[in-house]
Amino acid sequence: MARKVKGLDVGTMNLVGATQADDGSIKIKLMRHCFLDVDVSPFTKKMLLQQKVQYVEMGKKVYILGESAFELANIMNKVIRRPMKAGVMSPNESDAAPIFGLLVEAVIGKADGPNIPCYYCVPANPIDADFNIVYHSGIIAGALKNLGYIPKEMNEAHAVVFSELADQDFTGIGISCGGGMVNVCVSYKTIPAVAFSTSRAGDWIDKNVAQVLGTNSTRAAALKEKGVNLKSPKNREEEAIGIYYRNLISYTLNNIKAKFESTEGIPQFPDPVDIVCSGGTSLVGGFIDVFEEELKKMEFPIPINKVRLATEPLNATAKGLLLAALNDEEIVQEERKKTTK
């Protein structure tokens, strides 16, 4: 039986794990990447157990994990706590590292043997923010090592290319629209020609919508997720969401154009390519329609065939990471066969 290599999409809003089942299918497990701390009391713990809420007790606090934390924060009008901020691990969140390790274990479990790789995603260098991913990558790698894996990093949007553009010879544009960042990879036959990230993403929308509506970002996120269609807003709240979504899409496209035009050694694309969008921020109704409208307003430097959503937008990055891990595992197995002959 093949070793259970894993793929782990480390997103600001969601953690997504991918593994291959014995029948060859890909199994996905998703968990909200957040937590909420409440005071410890016998009553609190009893209620959490009765409701089958996932939590962990550390010191004098109970930390509610995942979707339950998001739902409870909305009920209590509190802001959820998250291990990540702006697309990377938050150095200001004192509980981030231990809570992150627990969340990762809940998503992918421990390695079922020695020397098993787990591919995880990292953002490309941001073009509109000043930070690096060394601390972020180190925290993820440490958590995976603690679970028995060999951690291997991969660019987030490049993983989308692996997942969604196989039929196009892995040539096209993969865009991962997350909570903390939008990641972009322009790929030519698996090779990243341009890769970058921007700091405007789902959180940026939530923050600005919250400001204009006079609420908090957790409530704004819940409004965004309840079934908005950008093409047919029904009230002031949905109009605000639509305005910031359109601005985000225009901002992303203009940065792709500028980055492509300013980078040397870019390959020529003789045939039109697809743009594939993934991530939780792309799930809102009318996203592709608005994307196409904004694309038509500009002279884009690459011939575009069509714009489409990933087959499973929330799972595309994790699936691509797993496919990369499986490809490496196949190479390892082939090398082992050669050495044993």
Secondary structure, 3 states (H helix, E strand, C coil): CCCCCEEEEECCCEEEEEEECCCCCEEEEEEECCEEEEECCHHHHHHHHHCCCCEEEECCEEEEECHHHHHHHHHHCCCCECCEECCEECCCCCCHHHHHHHHHHHHHCCCCCCCEEEEEEECCCECCCCCCCHHHHHHHHHHHHHCCEEEEEEEHHHHHHHHHCHHHCCCEEEEEECCCCEEEEEEECCEEEEEEEECCCHHHHHHHHHHHHCCCHHHHHHHHHCCCECCCCCCHHHHHHHHHHHHHHHHHHHHHHHHHHHCCCCCCCCCCEEEEEECHHHHCECHHHHHHHHHHCCCCCCCEEEEEECCCCCCHHHHHHHHHHHHHHHHHHHHHHHHHC
